[in-house]
Amino acid sequence: MFESQAPFGSPLTPGVVVPNPTASFVTLPIPVKLTAVVDLSDPAPSALVDTNAPELTGDWRGYRQRGPATSVKGPTGEAPIQEFGEQLFALCPNVQGVLTLSARLPYCWILAVFTQRLKAGTDYVRYDIQDSSGNSRTIQIP
């Protein structure tokens, strides 16, 4: 939830977390089965591809927000982690996801999934939803 800025405050300070008043979020348990994940949560594999924790968790939002109309003009464009993900997707056709460090919670990981790479019958992302009429259905990718 902190990755999407659903709550405000610090998870490290009990009682200081408050919900975001301008948006509503839903948490779903999502079973995931992948067969090819790059694990960048460990410094050894990260060093093999010449990346590190500050690059993976750094100021990636600021790259899109800075520019000619702001007092800080650069850097702009794609953040290093975005470029890394695009290159990984382009150069490693079997990779289905990336396990990396959370930008918001220093003791947690996040999993980014390339859903286009999931193979029917062996890999999936699955979750259940309920529509406004109360009907439940299971969504599975692929």
N, CA and C atoms as an extended XYZ file, in Angstrom:
426
Properties=species:S:1:pos:R:3:atomname:S:1:resname:S:1:resid:I:1 pbc="F F F"
N         0.813       -1.189        0.000 N   MET     1
C         0.000        0.000        0.000 CA  MET     1
C         0.864        1.262        0.000 C   MET     1
N         2.016        1.220        0.645 N   PHE     2
C         2.874        2.404        0.672 CA  PHE     2
C         3.504        2.681       -0.691 C   PHE     2
N         3.716        1.637       -1.500 N   GLU     3
C         4.270        1.863       -2.846 CA  GLU     3
C         3.355        2.764       -3.662 C   GLU     3
N         2.053        2.604       -3.519 N   SER     4
C         1.094        3.401       -4.288 CA  SER     4
C         0.680        4.668       -3.558 C   SER     4
N         1.242        4.912       -2.399 N   GLN     5
C         0.933        6.046       -1.535 CA  GLN     5
C        -0.536        6.057       -1.105 C   GLN     5
N        -1.098        4.854       -0.898 N   ALA     6
C        -2.468        4.752       -0.406 CA  ALA     6
C        -2.582        5.346        0.998 C   ALA     6
N        -1.657        5.040        1.918 N   PRO     7
C        -1.680        5.717        3.214 CA  PRO     7
C        -0.603        6.805        3.257 C   PRO     7
N        -0.792        7.746        4.132 N   PHE     8
C         0.221        8.760        4.404 CA  PHE     8
C         0.848        8.477        5.747 C   PHE     8
N         2.066        8.913        5.929 N   GLY     9
C         2.748        8.719        7.187 CA  GLY     9
C         3.875        7.725        7.035 C   GLY     9
N         4.343        7.224        8.157 N   SER    10
C         5.460        6.298        8.166 CA  SER    10
C         5.053        4.975        8.800 C   SER    10
N         5.305        3.869        8.095 N   PRO    11
C         5.000        2.577        8.704 CA  PRO    11
C         5.937        2.273        9.866 C   PRO    11
N         7.001        3.052        9.990 N   LEU    12
C         7.960        2.840       11.075 CA  LEU    12
C         7.513        3.515       12.364 C   LEU    12
N         6.490        4.376       12.281 N   THR    13
C         5.992        5.079       13.455 CA  THR    13
C         4.552        4.653       13.712 C   THR    13
N         4.315        3.736       14.637 N   PRO    14
C         2.956        3.255       14.901 CA  PRO    14
C         2.002        4.399       15.240 C   PRO    14
N         0.797        4.334       14.690 N   GLY    15
C        -0.221        5.326       14.977 CA  GLY    15
C        -0.121        6.593       14.150 C   GLY    15
N         0.870        6.700       13.272 N   VAL    16
C         1.054        7.909       12.483 CA  VAL    16
C         0.578        7.707       11.046 C   VAL    16
N         0.132        6.521       10.704 N   VAL    17
C        -0.321        6.218        9.349 CA  VAL    17
C        -1.801        6.588        9.224 C   VAL    17
N        -2.123        7.361        8.186 N   VAL    18
C        -3.514        7.741        7.924 CA  VAL    18
C        -3.846        7.429        6.471 C   VAL    18
N        -5.115        7.116        6.163 N   PRO    19
C        -5.476        6.824        4.776 CA  PRO    19
C        -5.423        8.068        3.902 C   PRO    19
N        -5.175        7.859        2.624 N   ASN    20
C        -5.188        8.935        1.640 CA  ASN    20
C        -6.639        9.378        1.451 C   ASN    20
N        -6.962       10.653        1.728 N   PRO    21
C        -8.362       11.078        1.651 CA  PRO    21
C        -8.887       11.269        0.229 C   PRO    21
N        -8.021       11.249       -0.765 N   THR    22
C        -8.465       11.530       -2.137 CA  THR    22
C        -8.606       10.286       -2.999 C   THR    22
N        -8.316        9.122       -2.458 N   ALA    23
C        -8.387        7.905       -3.273 CA  ALA    23
C        -8.789        6.723       -2.408 C   ALA    23
N        -9.375        5.731       -3.043 N   SER    24
C        -9.688        4.505       -2.322 CA  SER    24
C        -8.926        3.353       -2.982 C   SER    24
N        -8.455        2.445       -2.157 N   PHE    25
C        -7.661        1.329       -2.628 CA  PHE    25
C        -8.213        0.040       -2.049 C   PHE    25
N        -7.988       -1.046       -2.757 N   VAL    26
C        -8.411       -2.359       -2.304 CA  VAL    26
C        -7.189       -3.265       -2.286 C   VAL    26
N        -7.061       -4.046       -1.249 N   THR    27
C        -5.980       -5.018       -1.157 CA  THR    27
C        -6.542       -6.395       -1.487 C   THR    27
N        -5.895       -7.085       -2.432 N   LEU    28
C        -6.335       -8.418       -2.840 CA  LEU    28
C        -5.211       -9.427       -2.629 C   LEU    28
N        -5.533      -10.609       -2.119 N   PRO    29
C        -4.522      -11.671       -2.119 CA  PRO    29
C        -4.395      -12.186       -3.552 C   PRO    29
N        -3.204      -12.213       -4.071 N   ILE    30
C        -3.004      -12.599       -5.468 CA  ILE    30
C        -1.974      -13.718       -5.547 C   ILE    30
N        -2.423      -14.970       -5.789 N   PRO    31
C        -1.468      -16.056       -6.020 CA  PRO    31
C        -0.743      -15.836       -7.353 C   PRO    31
N         0.542      -16.041       -7.342 N   VAL    32
C         1.371      -15.850       -8.533 CA  VAL    32
C         2.266      -17.065       -8.683 C   VAL    32
N         2.353      -17.595       -9.900 N   LYS    33
C         3.280      -18.681      -10.188 CA  LYS    33
C         4.091      -18.259      -11.411 C   LYS    33
N         5.388      -18.070      -11.204 N   LEU    34
C         6.301      -17.676      -12.273 CA  LEU    34
C         7.454      -18.665      -12.320 C   LEU    34
N         8.041      -18.831      -13.497 N   THR    35
C         9.159      -19.759      -13.632 CA  THR    35
C        10.484      -19.071      -13.926 C   THR    35
N        10.479      -17.751      -14.179 N   ALA    36
C        11.726      -17.051      -14.498 CA  ALA    36
C        11.683      -15.627      -13.959 C   ALA    36
N        12.235      -15.439      -12.745 N   VAL    37
C        12.235      -14.136      -12.090 CA  VAL    37
C        13.681      -13.713      -11.824 C   VAL    37
N        13.997      -12.473      -12.134 N   VAL    38
C        15.299      -11.908      -11.806 CA  VAL    38
C        15.192      -11.349      -10.386 C   VAL    38
N        16.063      -11.803       -9.500 N   ASP    39
C        16.026      -11.378       -8.095 CA  ASP    39
C        17.070      -10.293       -7.863 C   ASP    39
N        16.611       -9.038       -7.832 N   LEU    40
C        17.514       -7.918       -7.571 CA  LEU    40
C        17.454       -7.474       -6.115 C   LEU    40
N        16.784       -8.271       -5.269 N   SER    41
C        16.749       -7.951       -3.849 CA  SER    41
C        18.043       -8.358       -3.162 C   SER    41
N        18.855       -9.136       -3.837 N   ASP    42
C        20.140       -9.610       -3.330 CA  ASP    42
C        21.249       -8.806       -4.015 C   ASP    42
N        22.191       -8.253       -3.259 N   PRO    43
C        23.255       -7.444       -3.863 CA  PRO    43
C        24.126       -8.191       -4.885 C   PRO    43
N        24.313       -9.498       -4.728 N   ALA    44
C        25.192      -10.228       -5.662 CA  ALA    44
C        24.633      -10.236       -7.087 C   ALA    44
N        23.382      -10.650       -7.322 N   PRO    45
C        22.855      -10.580       -8.689 CA  PRO    45
C        22.744       -9.141       -9.193 C   PRO    45
N        22.455       -8.206       -8.297 N   SER    46
C        22.372       -6.798       -8.703 CA  SER    46
C        23.714       -6.318       -9.242 C   SER    46
N        24.801       -6.742       -8.596 N   ALA    47
C        26.137       -6.340       -9.050 CA  ALA    47
C        26.448       -6.925      -10.425 C   ALA    47
N        25.937       -8.132      -10.704 N   LEU    48
C        26.179       -8.747      -12.017 CA  LEU    48
C        25.606       -7.927      -13.160 C   LEU    48
N        24.511       -7.213      -12.907 N   VAL    49
C        23.900       -6.384      -13.950 CA  VAL    49
C        24.167       -4.903      -13.709 C   VAL    49
N        25.136       -4.605      -12.854 N   ASP    50
C        25.613       -3.249      -12.608 CA  ASP    50
C        24.506       -2.305      -12.133 C   ASP    50
N        23.758       -2.743      -11.119 N   THR    51
C        22.772       -1.869      -10.490 CA  THR    51
C        22.916       -2.003       -8.982 C   THR    51
N        22.226       -1.164       -8.234 N   ASN    52
C        22.347       -1.165       -6.791 CA  ASN    52
C        21.052       -0.642       -6.163 C   ASN    52
N        20.960       -0.721       -4.859 N   ALA    53
C        19.737       -0.318       -4.160 CA  ALA    53
C        19.355        1.138       -4.420 C   ALA    53
N        20.284        2.111       -4.353 N   PRO    54
C        19.867        3.492       -4.625 CA  PRO    54
C        19.298        3.674       -6.044 C   PRO    54
N        19.861        2.991       -7.011 N   GLU    55
C        19.348        3.109       -8.372 CA  GLU    55
C        17.971        2.451       -8.499 C   GLU    55
N        17.779        1.329       -7.821 N   LEU    56
C        16.507        0.606       -7.895 CA  LEU    56
C        15.373        1.306       -7.147 C   LEU    56
N        15.703        2.044       -6.098 N   THR    57
C        14.664        2.633       -5.256 CA  THR    57
C        14.672        4.157       -5.261 C   THR    57
N        15.522        4.749       -6.062 N   GLY    58
C        15.728        6.194       -6.026 CA  GLY    58
C        14.567        7.033       -6.503 C   GLY    58
N        14.875        8.227       -6.868 N   ASP    59
C        13.908        9.268       -7.205 CA  ASP    59
C        13.283        9.021       -8.573 C   ASP    59
N        12.603        7.888       -8.749 N   TRP    60
C        12.074        7.561      -10.071 CA  TRP    60
C        10.876        8.406      -10.455 C   TRP    60
N        10.094        8.896       -9.502 N   ARG    61
C         8.954        9.755       -9.843 CA  ARG    61
C         9.411       11.141      -10.271 C   ARG    61
N        10.481       11.621       -9.667 N   GLY    62
C        10.969       12.962       -9.976 CA  GLY    62
C        11.374       13.137      -11.424 C   GLY    62
N        11.819       12.075      -12.082 N   TYR    63
C        12.226       12.166      -13.481 CA  TYR    63
C        11.072       12.634      -14.358 C   TYR    63
N         9.850       12.220      -14.024 N   ARG    64
C         8.670       12.622      -14.804 CA  ARG    64
C         8.146       13.986      -14.384 C   ARG    64
N         8.436       14.414      -13.170 N   GLN    65
C         7.865       15.657      -12.655 CA  GLN    65
C         8.733       16.882      -12.917 C   GLN    65
N        10.047       16.697      -13.071 N   ARG    66
C        10.930       17.837      -13.308 CA  ARG    66
C        10.862       18.263      -14.763 C   ARG    66
N        11.248       19.504      -15.023 N   GLY    67
C        11.280       19.972      -16.400 CA  GLY    67
C        11.387       21.480      -16.474 C   GLY    67
N        11.168       22.040      -17.662 N   PRO    68
C        11.331       23.485      -17.878 CA  PRO    68
C        10.470       24.359      -16.966 C   PRO    68
N         9.304       23.870      -16.554 N   ALA    69
C         8.403       24.673      -15.728 CA  ALA    69
C         8.697       24.551      -14.234 C   ALA    69
N         9.687       23.747      -13.844 N   THR    70
C         9.993       23.569      -12.424 CA  THR    70
C        11.319       24.234      -12.093 C   THR    70
N        11.548       24.480      -10.813 N   SER    71
C        12.794       25.130      -10.408 CA  SER    71
C        13.998       24.208      -10.577 C   SER    71
N        13.788       22.909      -10.458 N   VAL    72
C        14.854       21.938      -10.715 CA  VAL    72
C        14.607       21.371      -12.108 C   VAL    72
N        15.517       21.611      -13.032 N   LYS    73
C        15.301       21.292      -14.446 CA  LYS    73
C        15.634       19.850      -14.826 C   LYS    73
N        16.469       19.182      -14.068 N   GLY    74
C        16.848       17.835      -14.461 CA  GLY    74
C        17.369       17.045      -13.284 C   GLY    74
N        17.599       15.770      -13.423 N   PRO    75
C        17.422       14.994      -14.644 CA  PRO    75
C        15.943       14.709      -14.920 C   PRO    75
N        15.632       14.513      -16.187 N   THR    76
C        14.266       14.215      -16.616 CA  THR    76
C        14.281       12.982      -17.505 C   THR    76
N        13.121       12.602      -17.995 N   GLY    77
C        13.021       11.441      -18.883 CA  GLY    77
C        12.738       10.187      -18.101 C   GLY    77
N        13.225        9.075      -18.611 N   GLU    78
C        13.030        7.787      -17.943 CA  GLU    78
C        14.012        7.657      -16.781 C   GLU    78
N        13.506        7.233      -15.638 N   ALA    79
C        14.357        6.987      -14.479 CA  ALA    79
C        15.207        5.749      -14.744 C   ALA    79
N        16.383        5.644      -14.118 N   PRO    80
C        17.248        4.480      -14.342 CA  PRO    80
C        16.549        3.142      -14.151 C   PRO    80
N        15.678        3.006      -13.151 N   ILE    81
C        15.013        1.720      -12.940 CA  ILE    81
C        14.021        1.436      -14.057 C   ILE    81
N        13.397        2.469      -14.611 N   GLN    82
C        12.481        2.267      -15.735 CA  GLN    82
C        13.261        1.795      -16.962 C   GLN    82
N        14.403        2.439      -17.219 N   GLU    83
C        15.252        2.029      -18.338 CA  GLU    83
C        15.741        0.600      -18.145 C   GLU    83
N        16.107        0.262      -16.902 N   PHE    84
C        16.566       -1.094      -16.615 CA  PHE    84
C        15.468       -2.105      -16.933 C   PHE    84
N        14.252       -1.837      -16.482 N   GLY    85
C        13.131       -2.747      -16.744 CA  GLY    85
C        12.849       -2.899      -18.224 C   GLY    85
N        12.911       -1.803      -18.971 N   GLU    86
C        12.688       -1.867      -20.418 CA  GLU    86
C        13.765       -2.698      -21.112 C   GLU    86
N        15.015       -2.520      -20.697 N   GLN    87
C        16.114       -3.292      -21.288 CA  GLN    87
C        16.020       -4.768      -20.916 C   GLN    87
N        15.672       -5.039      -19.675 N   LEU    88
C        15.504       -6.428      -19.240 CA  LEU    88
C        14.414       -7.098      -20.062 C   LEU    88
N        13.307       -6.411      -20.264 N   PHE    89
C        12.204       -6.957      -21.055 CA  PHE    89
C        12.639       -7.186      -22.498 C   PHE    89
N        13.381       -6.243      -23.070 N   ALA    90
C        13.794       -6.342      -24.474 CA  ALA    90
C        14.862       -7.406      -24.702 C   ALA    90
N        15.800       -7.538      -23.773 N   LEU    91
C        16.963       -8.401      -23.994 CA  LEU    91
C        16.842       -9.806      -23.408 C   LEU    91
N        15.894      -10.007      -22.517 N   CYS    92
C        15.750      -11.312      -21.856 CA  CYS    92
C        14.329      -11.830      -22.054 C   CYS    92
N        14.058      -12.461      -23.190 N   PRO    93
C        12.689      -12.833      -23.529 CA  PRO    93
C        12.051      -13.880      -22.618 C   PRO    93
N        12.824      -14.570      -21.812 N   ASN    94
C        12.247      -15.581      -20.919 CA  ASN    94
C        11.908      -15.042      -19.536 C   ASN    94
N        12.403      -13.860      -19.200 N   VAL    95
C        12.166      -13.303      -17.865 CA  VAL    95
C        10.710      -12.863      -17.749 C   VAL    95
N        10.068      -13.299      -16.658 N   GLN    96
C         8.657      -12.989      -16.429 CA  GLN    96
C         8.447      -11.935      -15.349 C   GLN    96
N         9.475      -11.664      -14.569 N   GLY    97
C         9.310      -10.681      -13.510 CA  GLY    97
C        10.615      -10.313      -12.849 C   GLY    97
N        10.519       -9.301      -11.993 N   VAL    98
C        11.681       -8.800      -11.269 CA  VAL    98
C        11.296       -8.650       -9.800 C   VAL    98
N        12.054       -9.276       -8.928 N   LEU    99
C        11.910       -9.091       -7.489 CA  LEU    99
C        12.924       -8.036       -7.099 C   LEU    99
N        12.462       -6.954       -6.499 N   THR   100
C        13.376       -5.874       -6.154 CA  THR   100
C        12.980       -5.251       -4.825 C   THR   100
N        13.739       -4.293       -4.403 N   LEU   101
C        13.518       -3.635       -3.125 CA  LEU   101
C        12.396       -2.617       -3.237 C   LEU   101
N        11.664       -2.444       -2.161 N   SER   102
C        10.619       -1.433       -2.116 CA  SER   102
C        11.244       -0.047       -2.027 C   SER   102
N        10.699        0.892       -2.772 N   ALA   103
C        11.167        2.272       -2.696 CA  ALA   103
C        10.634        2.961       -1.443 C   ALA   103
N         9.564        2.450       -0.871 N   ARG   104
C         8.921        3.097        0.275 CA  ARG   104
C         9.201        2.422        1.614 C   ARG   104
N         9.348        1.098        1.601 N   LEU   105
C         9.553        0.352        2.837 CA  LEU   105
C        10.893       -0.368        2.775 C   LEU   105
N        11.879        0.074        3.510 N   PRO   106
C        13.232       -0.460        3.373 CA  PRO   106
C        13.384       -1.932        3.716 C   PRO   106
N        12.410       -2.520        4.391 N   TYR   107
C        12.495       -3.923        4.803 CA  TYR   107
C        11.544       -4.820        4.002 C   TYR   107
N        11.062       -4.343        2.852 N   CYS   108
C        10.130       -5.121        2.029 CA  CYS   108
C        10.607       -5.212        0.581 C   CYS   108
N         9.998       -6.149       -0.152 N   TRP   109
C        10.275       -6.322       -1.570 CA  TRP   109
C         9.028       -6.026       -2.372 C   TRP   109
N         9.209       -5.828       -3.661 N   ILE   110
C         8.085       -5.764       -4.586 CA  ILE   110
C         8.383       -6.718       -5.739 C   ILE   110
N         7.341       -7.194       -6.367 N   LEU   111
C         7.474       -8.072       -7.520 CA  LEU   111
C         6.793       -7.393       -8.702 C   LEU   111
N         7.548       -7.097       -9.728 N   ALA   112
C         6.995       -6.566      -10.973 CA  ALA   112
C         6.875       -7.741      -11.933 C   ALA   112
N         5.695       -7.933      -12.512 N   VAL   113
C         5.436       -9.075      -13.388 CA  VAL   113
C         5.221       -8.596      -14.813 C   VAL   113
N         5.932       -9.217      -15.756 N   PHE   114
C         5.708       -8.975      -17.178 CA  PHE   114
C         4.603       -9.935      -17.606 C   PHE   114
N         3.360       -9.525      -17.481 N   THR   115
C         2.239      -10.431      -17.719 CA  THR   115
C         2.201      -10.947      -19.157 C   THR   115
N         2.787      -10.208      -20.101 N   GLN   116
C         2.825      -10.668      -21.496 CA  GLN   116
C         3.663      -11.934      -21.645 C   GLN   116
N         4.503      -12.214      -20.665 N   ARG   117
C         5.426      -13.344      -20.742 CA  ARG   117
C         4.911      -14.600      -20.054 C   ARG   117
N         3.748      -14.565      -19.465 N   LEU   118
C         3.241      -15.732      -18.760 CA  LEU   118
C         2.795      -16.786      -19.756 C   LEU   118
N         3.162      -18.028      -19.470 N   LYS   119
C         2.827      -19.153      -20.349 CA  LYS   119
C         1.599      -19.879      -19.810 C   LYS   119
N         0.574      -19.993      -20.662 N   ALA   120
C        -0.661      -20.664      -20.256 CA  ALA   120
C        -0.358      -22.093      -19.811 C   ALA   120
N        -0.956      -22.486      -18.700 N   GLY   121
C        -0.782      -23.839      -18.201 CA  GLY   121
C         0.316      -23.979      -17.166 C   GLY   121
N         1.307      -23.080      -17.146 N   THR   122
C         2.381      -23.203      -16.168 CA  THR   122
C         2.544      -21.964      -15.289 C   THR   122
N         2.225      -20.797      -15.807 N   ASP   123
C         2.428      -19.552      -15.055 CA  ASP   123
C         1.102      -18.808      -14.949 C   ASP   123
N         0.941      -18.015      -13.889 N   TYR   124
C        -0.292      -17.248      -13.780 CA  TYR   124
C        -0.191      -16.176      -12.707 C   TYR   124
N        -1.079      -15.225      -12.814 N   VAL   125
C        -1.428      -14.272      -11.777 CA  VAL   125
C        -2.943      -14.412      -11.653 C   VAL   125
N        -3.440      -14.664      -10.448 N   ARG   126
C        -4.874      -14.957      -10.282 CA  ARG   126
C        -5.436      -14.157       -9.107 C   ARG   126
N        -6.624      -13.621       -9.290 N   TYR   127
C        -7.297      -12.940       -8.189 CA  TYR   127
C        -8.807      -12.995       -8.379 C   TYR   127
N        -9.537      -12.792       -7.293 N   ASP   128
C       -10.996      -12.793       -7.309 CA  ASP   128
C       -11.490      -11.366       -7.108 C   ASP   128
N       -12.537      -11.007       -7.847 N   ILE   129
C       -13.149       -9.696       -7.673 CA  ILE   129
C       -14.651       -9.870       -7.502 C   ILE   129
N       -15.269       -8.845       -6.942 N   GLN   130
C       -16.714       -8.836       -6.788 CA  GLN   130
C       -17.229       -7.536       -7.388 C   GLN   130
N       -18.186       -7.645       -8.307 N   ASP   131
C       -18.715       -6.440       -8.940 CA  ASP   131
C       -19.756       -5.779       -8.039 C   ASP   131
N       -20.266       -4.635       -8.479 N   SER   132
C       -21.208       -3.872       -7.660 CA  SER   132
C       -22.508       -4.631       -7.397 C   SER   132
N       -22.809       -5.636       -8.198 N   SER   133
C       -24.015       -6.457       -7.980 CA  SER   133
C       -23.775       -7.592       -6.991 C   SER   133
N       -22.548       -7.746       -6.535 N   GLY   134
C       -22.222       -8.806       -5.595 CA  GLY   134
C       -21.800      -10.107       -6.239 C   GLY   134
N       -21.664      -10.126       -7.563 N   ASN   135
C       -21.227      -11.327       -8.270 CA  ASN   135
C       -19.711      -11.444       -8.217 C   ASN   135
N       -19.230      -12.615       -7.827 N   SER   136
C       -17.784      -12.856       -7.767 CA  SER   136
C       -17.321      -13.562       -9.025 C   SER   136
N       -16.084      -13.246       -9.411 N   ARG   137
C       -15.475      -13.986      -10.510 CA  ARG   137
C       -13.966      -13.992      -10.328 C   ARG   137
N       -13.330      -15.005      -10.867 N   THR   138
C       -11.887      -15.150      -10.788 CA  THR   138
C       -11.277      -14.653      -12.085 C   THR   138
N       -10.249      -13.827      -11.940 N   ILE   139
C        -9.486      -13.328      -13.080 CA  ILE   139
C        -8.150      -14.043      -13.048 C   ILE   139
N        -7.740      -14.589      -14.163 N   GLN   140
C        -6.433      -15.233      -14.258 CA  GLN   140
C        -5.731      -14.766      -15.507 C   GLN   140
N        -4.471      -14.400      -15.363 N   ILE   141
C        -3.634      -13.990      -16.488 CA  ILE   141
C        -2.513      -15.002      -16.593 C   ILE   141
N        -2.202      -15.659      -17.660 N   PRO   142
C        -2.988      -15.661      -18.902 CA  PRO   142
C        -4.205      -16.534      -18.748 C   PRO   142
